[in-house]
Amino acid sequence: MIVRLEEWASEDLIDGFAFYQKCEPGAGYYFLDRIQPEIMELAVTGGVHRKRHGYHFCASKRFPHGFYYKVQDDIVKVYAVLDCRLDPRTIRNILRTR
């Protein structure tokens, strides 16, 4: 399958980068270097994860983030890469707008 990041998910990655970079210089680059291959693994595992709020959900192995995606034909569309420490109502509201 092909993995495609929707615009919102790309913005979420930028937000994650900024958060980690603010915590410690260089940590934002580490975040991107580690999380992008995890997202690309959805090319193989896409569709096997349970659903949350109407999206398949896959938790990151290294960060407290999760990937919310849908499978359409042979394309895994990633709609959000969100910090799982957010209030569940906030996550639900974010996903409703995507």
The first five atom37 places (N, CA, C, CB, O) and aatype in JSON, in Angstrom:
{
  "aatype": [12, 9, 19, 1, 10, 6, 6, 17, 0, 15, 6, 3, 10, 9, 3, 7, 13, 0, 13, 18, 5, 11, 4, 6, 14, 7, 0, 7, 18, 18, 13, 10, 3, 1, 9, 5, 14, 6, 9, 12, 6, 10, 0, 19, 16, 7, 7, 19, 8, 1, 11, 1, 8, 7, 18, 8, 13, 4, 0, 15, 11, 1, 13, 14, 8, 7, 13, 18, 18, 11, 19, 5, 3, 3, 9, 19, 11, 19, 18, 0, 19, 10, 3, 4, 1, 10, 3, 14, 1, 16, 9, 1, 2, 9, 10, 1, 16, 1],
  "atom_mask": [
    [1, 1, 1, 1, 1],
    [1, 1, 1, 1, 1],
    [1, 1, 1, 1, 1],
    [1, 1, 1, 1, 1],
    [1, 1, 1, 1, 1],
    [1, 1, 1, 1, 1],
    [1, 1, 1, 1, 1],
    [1, 1, 1, 1, 1],
    [1, 1, 1, 1, 1],
    [1, 1, 1, 1, 1],
    [1, 1, 1, 1, 1],
    [1, 1, 1, 1, 1],
    [1, 1, 1, 1, 1],
    [1, 1, 1, 1, 1],
    [1, 1, 1, 1, 1],
    [1, 1, 1, 0, 1],
    [1, 1, 1, 1, 1],
    [1, 1, 1, 1, 1],
    [1, 1, 1, 1, 1],
    [1, 1, 1, 1, 1],
    [1, 1, 1, 1, 1],
    [1, 1, 1, 1, 1],
    [1, 1, 1, 1, 1],
    [1, 1, 1, 1, 1],
    [1, 1, 1, 1, 1],
    [1, 1, 1, 0, 1],
    [1, 1, 1, 1, 1],
    [1, 1, 1, 0, 1],
    [1, 1, 1, 1, 1],
    [1, 1, 1, 1, 1],
    [1, 1, 1, 1, 1],
    [1, 1, 1, 1, 1],
    [1, 1, 1, 1, 1],
    [1, 1, 1, 1, 1],
    [1, 1, 1, 1, 1],
    [1, 1, 1, 1, 1],
    [1, 1, 1, 1, 1],
    [1, 1, 1, 1, 1],
    [1, 1, 1, 1, 1],
    [1, 1, 1, 1, 1],
    [1, 1, 1, 1, 1],
    [1, 1, 1, 1, 1],
    [1, 1, 1, 1, 1],
    [1, 1, 1, 1, 1],
    [1, 1, 1, 1, 1],
    [1, 1, 1, 0, 1],
    [1, 1, 1, 0, 1],
    [1, 1, 1, 1, 1],
    [1, 1, 1, 1, 1],
    [1, 1, 1, 1, 1],
    [1, 1, 1, 1, 1],
    [1, 1, 1, 1, 1],
    [1, 1, 1, 1, 1],
    [1, 1, 1, 0, 1],
    [1, 1, 1, 1, 1],
    [1, 1, 1, 1, 1],
    [1, 1, 1, 1, 1],
    [1, 1, 1, 1, 1],
    [1, 1, 1, 1, 1],
    [1, 1, 1, 1, 1],
    [1, 1, 1, 1, 1],
    [1, 1, 1, 1, 1],
    [1, 1, 1, 1, 1],
    [1, 1, 1, 1, 1],
    [1, 1, 1, 1, 1],
    [1, 1, 1, 0, 1],
    [1, 1, 1, 1, 1],
    [1, 1, 1, 1, 1],
    [1, 1, 1, 1, 1],
    [1, 1, 1, 1, 1],
    [1, 1, 1, 1, 1],
    [1, 1, 1, 1, 1],
    [1, 1, 1, 1, 1],
    [1, 1, 1, 1, 1],
    [1, 1, 1, 1, 1],
    [1, 1, 1, 1, 1],
    [1, 1, 1, 1, 1],
    [1, 1, 1, 1, 1],
    [1, 1, 1, 1, 1],
    [1, 1, 1, 1, 1],
    [1, 1, 1, 1, 1],
    [1, 1, 1, 1, 1],
    [1, 1, 1, 1, 1],
    [1, 1, 1, 1, 1],
    [1, 1, 1, 1, 1],
    [1, 1, 1, 1, 1],
    [1, 1, 1, 1, 1],
    [1, 1, 1, 1, 1],
    [1, 1, 1, 1, 1],
    [1, 1, 1, 1, 1],
    [1, 1, 1, 1, 1],
    [1, 1, 1, 1, 1],
    [1, 1, 1, 1, 1],
    [1, 1, 1, 1, 1],
    [1, 1, 1, 1, 1],
    [1, 1, 1, 1, 1],
    [1, 1, 1, 1, 1],
    [1, 1, 1, 1, 1]
  ],
  "atom_positions": [
    [[0.84, -1.19, 0.0], [0.0, 0.0, 0.0], [0.88, 1.25, 0.0], [-0.95, 0.0, 1.22], [2.07, 1.2, 0.33]],
    [[0.29, 2.33, -0.37], [0.96, 3.63, -0.38], [0.5, 4.39, 0.86], [0.65, 4.43, -1.7], [-0.69, 4.38, 1.19]],
    [[1.42, 5.06, 1.54], [1.09, 5.88, 2.69], [1.12, 7.34, 2.26], [2.07, 5.63, 3.89], [2.1, 7.82, 1.68]],
    [[0.03, 8.04, 2.54], [-0.04, 9.46, 2.19], [-0.41, 10.27, 3.42], [-1.08, 9.7, 1.04], [-1.41, 10.0, 4.08]],
    [[0.42, 11.25, 3.73], [0.13, 12.16, 4.83], [-0.79, 13.26, 4.33], [1.42, 12.76, 5.44], [-0.47, 13.96, 3.37]],
    [[-1.91, 13.41, 4.98], [-2.78, 14.53, 4.65], [-2.16, 15.8, 5.24], [-4.25, 14.29, 5.19], [-1.3, 15.72, 6.11]],
    [[-2.6, 16.95, 4.78], [-2.02, 18.21, 5.21], [-2.04, 18.37, 6.72], [-2.75, 19.37, 4.55], [-1.08, 18.85, 7.33]],
    [[-3.15, 17.97, 7.33], [-3.28, 18.1, 8.79], [-2.2, 17.29, 9.51], [-4.68, 17.65, 9.26], [-1.61, 17.76, 10.48]],
    [[-1.95, 16.08, 9.03], [-0.95, 15.22, 9.66], [0.44, 15.83, 9.52], [-0.98, 13.82, 9.05], [1.26, 15.74, 10.44]],
    [[0.71, 16.43, 8.38], [2.0, 17.1, 8.19], [2.16, 18.25, 9.18], [2.13, 17.63, 6.74], [3.24, 18.46, 9.74]],
    [[1.08, 18.99, 9.4], [1.1, 20.08, 10.37], [1.3, 19.55, 11.79], [-0.2, 20.9, 10.29], [1.98, 20.17, 12.6]],
    [[0.7, 18.39, 12.08], [0.9, 17.77, 13.39], [2.37, 17.41, 13.61], [0.02, 16.51, 13.53], [2.9, 17.58, 14.7]],
    [[3.03, 16.91, 12.56], [4.46, 16.58, 12.67], [5.29, 17.83, 12.92], [4.95, 15.87, 11.39], [6.25, 17.8, 13.69]],
    [[4.93, 18.92, 12.28], [5.64, 20.19, 12.49], [5.44, 20.64, 13.94], [5.14, 21.28, 11.5], [6.39, 21.11, 14.57]],
    [[4.22, 20.51, 14.46], [3.96, 20.86, 15.85], [4.77, 19.99, 16.81], [2.45, 20.73, 16.16], [5.31, 20.48, 17.8]],
    [[4.84, 18.69, 16.51], [5.63, 17.78, 17.34], [7.11, 18.15, 17.3], [0.0, 0.0, 0.0], [7.79, 18.14, 18.33]],
    [[7.6, 18.47, 16.11], [8.98, 18.89, 15.96], [9.25, 20.12, 16.83], [9.3, 19.2, 14.48], [10.23, 20.16, 17.56]],
    [[8.37, 21.11, 16.74], [8.55, 22.35, 17.5], [8.53, 22.09, 19.01], [7.47, 23.38, 17.13], [9.31, 22.67, 19.76]],
    [[7.62, 21.22, 19.45], [7.53, 20.89, 20.87], [8.84, 20.27, 21.37], [6.36, 19.93, 21.13], [9.4, 20.72, 22.37]],
    [[9.32, 19.25, 20.69], [10.53, 18.57, 21.13], [11.77, 19.44, 20.98], [10.71, 17.28, 20.36], [12.69, 19.36, 21.79]],
    [[11.8, 20.27, 19.95], [12.93, 21.16, 19.73], [13.0, 22.19, 20.85], [12.81, 21.86, 18.36], [14.08, 22.59, 21.27]],
    [[11.83, 22.62, 21.33], [11.78, 23.58, 22.44], [12.25, 22.92, 23.74], [10.34, 24.14, 22.61], [12.88, 23.57, 24.58]],
    [[11.94, 21.64, 23.89], [12.37, 20.92, 25.1], [13.88, 20.77, 25.16], [11.72, 19.53, 25.15], [14.5, 20.95, 26.21]],
    [[14.47, 20.45, 24.01], [15.92, 20.27, 23.94], [16.36, 20.42, 22.48], [16.36, 18.86, 24.5], [15.84, 19.74, 21.6]],
    [[17.31, 21.31, 22.23], [17.77, 21.49, 20.85], [18.23, 20.16, 20.24], [18.92, 22.52, 20.8], [19.01, 19.41, 20.84]],
    [[17.73, 19.89, 19.06], [18.06, 18.65, 18.36], [17.02, 17.55, 18.56], [0.0, 0.0, 0.0], [16.94, 16.63, 17.75]],
    [[16.23, 17.65, 19.61], [15.24, 16.62, 19.89], [14.13, 16.6, 18.84], [14.63, 16.83, 21.28], [13.54, 15.55, 18.57]],
    [[13.85, 17.74, 18.24], [12.84, 17.79, 17.18], [13.25, 16.97, 15.97], [0.0, 0.0, 0.0], [12.43, 16.3, 15.36]],
    [[14.53, 17.02, 15.64], [15.05, 16.23, 14.52], [15.0, 14.74, 14.85], [16.49, 16.67, 14.17], [14.7, 13.91, 13.99]],
    [[15.31, 14.42, 16.09], [15.24, 13.02, 16.53], [13.8, 12.51, 16.41], [15.75, 12.88, 18.0], [13.56, 11.4, 15.95]],
    [[12.85, 13.35, 16.83], [11.42, 13.01, 16.73], [11.07, 12.67, 15.28], [10.54, 14.18, 17.25], [10.49, 11.62, 15.01]],
    [[11.41, 13.55, 14.35], [11.07, 13.32, 12.94], [11.78, 12.1, 12.37], [11.42, 14.55, 12.11], [11.18, 11.31, 11.64]],
    [[13.06, 11.95, 12.72], [13.83, 10.81, 12.2], [13.26, 9.47, 12.66], [15.28, 10.92, 12.64], [13.35, 8.48, 11.93]],
    [[12.68, 9.44, 13.84], [12.17, 8.18, 14.39], [10.7, 7.93, 14.06], [12.36, 8.16, 15.88], [10.29, 6.78, 13.88]],
    [[9.92, 8.99, 13.99], [8.48, 8.78, 13.82], [8.09, 8.56, 12.36], [7.71, 9.98, 14.38], [7.13, 7.86, 12.07]],
    [[8.83, 9.16, 11.43], [8.48, 8.99, 10.02], [8.58, 7.53, 9.56], [9.39, 9.85, 9.16], [7.68, 7.08, 8.85]],
    [[9.62, 6.77, 9.93], [9.63, 5.35, 9.54], [8.47, 4.56, 10.16], [10.95, 4.72, 9.95], [7.97, 3.62, 9.55]],
    [[8.06, 4.94, 11.36], [6.92, 4.27, 11.98], [5.65, 4.51, 11.17], [6.72, 4.76, 13.44], [4.83, 3.61, 11.0]],
    [[5.5, 5.72, 10.68], [4.33, 6.03, 9.85], [4.39, 5.24, 8.54], [4.26, 7.55, 9.56], [3.37, 4.73, 8.07]],
    [[5.58, 5.13, 7.97], [5.73, 4.41, 6.72], [5.46, 2.91, 6.87], [7.12, 4.62, 6.16], [5.13, 2.24, 5.89]],
    [[5.59, 2.38, 8.09], [5.26, 0.97, 8.33], [3.78, 0.68, 8.06], [5.6, 0.6, 9.77], [3.4, -0.48, 7.87]],
    [[2.96, 1.72, 8.05], [1.54, 1.54, 7.76], [1.32, 1.01, 6.34], [0.79, 2.86, 7.94], [0.24, 0.49, 6.04]],
    [[2.32, 1.12, 5.48], [2.21, 0.56, 4.14], [2.02, -0.95, 4.22], [3.46, 0.89, 3.3], [1.42, -1.55, 3.33]],
    [[2.54, -1.56, 5.27], [2.44, -3.0, 5.46], [1.31, -3.36, 6.43], [3.77, -3.57, 5.97], [0.58, -4.32, 6.22]],
    [[1.18, -2.57, 7.49], [0.23, -2.92, 8.56], [-1.08, -2.16, 8.5], [0.87, -2.68, 9.89], [-1.98, -2.4, 9.31]],
    [[-1.22, -1.25, 7.55], [-2.42, -0.42, 7.46], [-3.7, -1.24, 7.4], [0.0, 0.0, 0.0], [-3.83, -2.16, 6.59]],
    [[-4.64, -0.89, 8.25], [-5.94, -1.55, 8.27], [-6.1, -2.58, 9.36], [0.0, 0.0, 0.0], [-7.22, -3.03, 9.62]],
    [[-5.01, -2.99, 10.01], [-5.11, -4.03, 11.04], [-5.37, -3.46, 12.43], [-3.84, -4.86, 11.07], [-5.69, -4.21, 13.36]],
    [[-5.24, -2.17, 12.59], [-5.39, -1.55, 13.9], [-6.85, -1.27, 14.22], [-4.58, -0.25, 13.97], [-7.68, -1.05, 13.33]],
    [[-7.15, -1.29, 15.51], [-8.53, -1.01, 15.93], [-8.89, 0.44, 15.62], [-8.72, -1.3, 17.44], [-8.02, 1.28, 15.39]],
    [[-10.18, 0.7, 15.63], [-10.65, 2.04, 15.29], [-10.96, 2.84, 16.55], [-11.88, 1.96, 14.39], [-11.44, 2.31, 17.56]],
    [[-10.67, 4.14, 16.45], [-11.02, 5.12, 17.47], [-11.59, 6.32, 16.73], [-9.78, 5.51, 18.36], [-10.97, 6.84, 15.8]],
    [[-12.74, 6.75, 17.13], [-13.36, 7.95, 16.56], [-13.5, 7.86, 15.04], [-12.54, 9.17, 16.92], [-13.42, 8.87, 14.34]],
    [[-13.7, 6.65, 14.52], [-13.9, 6.47, 13.08], [-12.63, 6.31, 12.27], [0.0, 0.0, 0.0], [-12.7, 6.17, 11.05]],
    [[-11.47, 6.33, 12.91], [-10.19, 6.18, 12.24], [-9.47, 4.96, 12.82], [-9.31, 7.47, 12.39], [-9.66, 4.63, 13.99]],
    [[-8.65, 4.32, 12.01], [-7.76, 3.31, 12.56], [-6.74, 4.07, 13.41], [-7.05, 2.45, 11.42], [-6.35, 5.19, 13.08]],
    [[-6.32, 3.43, 14.51], [-5.36, 4.07, 15.42], [-4.15, 3.18, 15.61], [-6.02, 4.39, 16.77], [-4.28, 2.0, 15.93]],
    [[-2.97, 3.75, 15.42], [-1.71, 3.04, 15.65], [-0.85, 3.9, 16.56], [-0.98, 2.73, 14.3], [-0.56, 5.06, 16.24]],
    [[-0.43, 3.35, 17.69], [0.42, 4.09, 18.63], [1.87, 4.03, 18.18], [0.28, 3.52, 20.05], [2.34, 3.01, 17.68]],
    [[2.56, 5.14, 18.37], [4.0, 5.18, 18.11], [4.72, 4.31, 19.14], [4.54, 6.64, 18.15], [4.28, 4.18, 20.28]],
    [[5.81, 3.72, 18.72], [6.59, 2.87, 19.62], [7.51, 3.69, 20.52], [7.41, 1.87, 18.82], [7.85, 3.24, 21.62]],
    [[7.93, 4.86, 20.07], [8.93, 5.64, 20.81], [8.41, 6.91, 21.46], [10.02, 5.99, 19.91], [9.05, 7.44, 22.36]],
    [[7.29, 7.39, 21.01], [6.77, 8.67, 21.49], [5.33, 8.5, 21.94], [6.89, 9.75, 20.39], [4.65, 7.56, 21.52]],
    [[4.85, 9.41, 22.78], [3.45, 9.32, 23.23], [2.5, 9.91, 22.18], [3.26, 10.06, 24.57], [1.66, 10.75, 22.49]],
    [[2.66, 9.46, 20.95], [1.85, 9.93, 19.83], [1.14, 8.75, 19.18], [2.72, 10.69, 18.79], [1.55, 7.6, 19.32]],
    [[0.07, 9.06, 18.47], [-0.65, 8.04, 17.74], [-1.0, 8.55, 16.36], [0.0, 0.0, 0.0], [-1.14, 9.75, 16.13]],
    [[-1.13, 7.6, 15.45], [-1.45, 7.91, 14.05], [-2.91, 7.52, 13.81], [-0.49, 7.16, 13.06], [-3.31, 6.39, 14.08]],
    [[-3.68, 8.44, 13.3], [-5.07, 8.19, 12.96], [-5.17, 8.19, 11.44], [-6.04, 9.27, 13.59], [-4.79, 9.15, 10.78]],
    [[-5.68, 7.09, 10.9], [-5.65, 6.93, 9.45], [-6.87, 6.15, 8.95], [-4.36, 6.23, 9.01], [-7.59, 5.52, 9.73]],
    [[-7.07, 6.22, 7.65], [-8.11, 5.44, 6.96], [-7.47, 4.77, 5.76], [-9.32, 6.35, 6.53], [-6.52, 5.29, 5.17]],
    [[-7.99, 3.62, 5.39], [-7.51, 2.9, 4.22], [-8.57, 3.01, 3.13], [-7.2, 1.39, 4.55], [-9.73, 2.65, 3.34]],
    [[-8.16, 3.52, 1.97], [-9.05, 3.63, 0.82], [-8.33, 3.02, -0.37], [-9.46, 5.12, 0.55], [-7.29, 3.51, -0.82]],
    [[-8.91, 1.93, -0.88], [-8.27, 1.16, -1.94], [-6.89, 0.7, -1.45], [-8.14, 2.0, -3.26], [-6.82, 0.0, -0.44]],
    [[-5.82, 1.08, -2.11], [-4.47, 0.7, -1.69], [-3.7, 1.88, -1.11], [-3.69, 0.12, -2.87], [-2.47, 1.93, -1.15]],
    [[-4.44, 2.83, -0.56], [-3.81, 4.03, 0.0], [-4.16, 4.14, 1.49], [-4.27, 5.3, -0.76], [-5.32, 4.07, 1.87]],
    [[-3.13, 4.32, 2.3], [-3.3, 4.6, 3.72], [-3.2, 6.11, 3.87], [-2.23, 3.84, 4.62], [-2.13, 6.69, 3.66]],
    [[-4.3, 6.75, 4.22], [-4.32, 8.2, 4.38], [-4.22, 8.53, 5.86], [-5.62, 8.82, 3.76], [-5.12, 8.23, 6.64]],
    [[-3.11, 9.15, 6.23], [-2.89, 9.53, 7.63], [-3.46, 10.93, 7.82], [-1.36, 9.48, 8.0], [-3.0, 11.9, 7.2]],
    [[-4.46, 11.02, 8.69], [-5.15, 12.29, 8.9], [-4.62, 13.05, 10.11], [-6.62, 12.05, 9.06], [-4.77, 14.27, 10.19]],
    [[-4.01, 12.34, 11.06], [-3.55, 13.01, 12.27], [-2.4, 12.23, 12.91], [-4.7, 13.18, 13.27], [-2.36, 11.0, 12.88]],
    [[-1.48, 12.99, 13.48], [-0.41, 12.44, 14.31], [-0.48, 13.25, 15.6], [1.05, 12.53, 13.6], [0.08, 14.34, 15.7]],
    [[-1.19, 12.69, 16.59], [-1.51, 13.46, 17.78], [-0.84, 12.92, 19.04], [-2.99, 13.49, 17.98], [-0.59, 11.72, 19.17]],
    [[-0.56, 13.84, 19.95], [0.0, 13.49, 21.25], [-1.11, 12.81, 22.06], [0.55, 14.76, 21.99], [-2.16, 13.4, 22.28]],
    [[-0.87, 11.6, 22.48], [-1.88, 10.83, 23.22], [-2.1, 11.35, 24.63], [-1.47, 9.38, 23.27], [-3.01, 10.9, 25.32]],
    [[-1.28, 12.3, 25.06], [-1.46, 12.88, 26.39], [-2.53, 13.96, 26.38], [-0.14, 13.47, 26.9], [-2.91, 14.47, 27.44]],
    [[-3.03, 14.32, 25.2], [-4.12, 15.28, 25.11], [-5.37, 14.69, 25.73], [-4.37, 15.69, 23.65], [-5.55, 13.48, 25.78]],
    [[-6.24, 15.57, 26.2], [-7.54, 15.14, 26.72], [-8.28, 14.39, 25.61], [-8.37, 16.37, 27.24], [-8.31, 14.87, 24.48]],
    [[-8.87, 13.25, 25.91], [-9.59, 12.49, 24.88], [-10.67, 13.31, 24.16], [-10.23, 11.28, 25.49], [-10.91, 13.1, 22.97]],
    [[-11.31, 14.23, 24.87], [-12.31, 15.08, 24.21], [-11.65, 16.0, 23.19], [-13.09, 15.91, 25.26], [-12.23, 16.28, 22.14]],
    [[-10.46, 16.47, 23.5], [-9.73, 17.33, 22.56], [-9.37, 16.54, 21.31], [-8.45, 17.9, 23.23], [-9.53, 17.03, 20.19]],
    [[-8.89, 15.31, 21.49], [-8.56, 14.46, 20.34], [-9.81, 14.22, 19.49], [-7.96, 13.11, 20.82], [-9.76, 14.34, 18.27]],
    [[-10.91, 13.89, 20.14], [-12.16, 13.64, 19.41], [-12.58, 14.89, 18.62], [-13.29, 13.23, 20.39], [-13.0, 14.78, 17.46]],
    [[-12.46, 16.05, 19.23], [-12.85, 17.29, 18.54], [-11.92, 17.59, 17.36], [-12.84, 18.47, 19.52], [-12.37, 18.06, 16.31]],
    [[-10.64, 17.34, 17.52], [-9.69, 17.53, 16.41], [-10.06, 16.62, 15.24], [-8.22, 17.25, 16.87], [-10.11, 17.06, 14.09]],
    [[-10.32, 15.36, 15.54], [-10.62, 14.4, 14.49], [-11.96, 14.69, 13.8], [-10.64, 13.0, 15.07], [-12.12, 14.37, 12.62]],
    [[-12.89, 15.27, 14.5], [-14.18, 15.62, 13.88], [-14.01, 16.65, 12.78], [-15.16, 16.14, 14.94], [-14.8, 16.68, 11.84]],
    [[-13.0, 17.51, 12.9], [-12.81, 18.56, 11.9], [-11.98, 18.09, 10.7], [-12.14, 19.76, 12.54], [-11.8, 18.83, 9.74]],
    [[-11.49, 16.85, 10.77], [-10.64, 16.36, 9.69], [-11.42, 15.39, 8.88], [-9.35, 15.71, 10.21], [-10.91, 14.84, 7.91]]
  ]
}
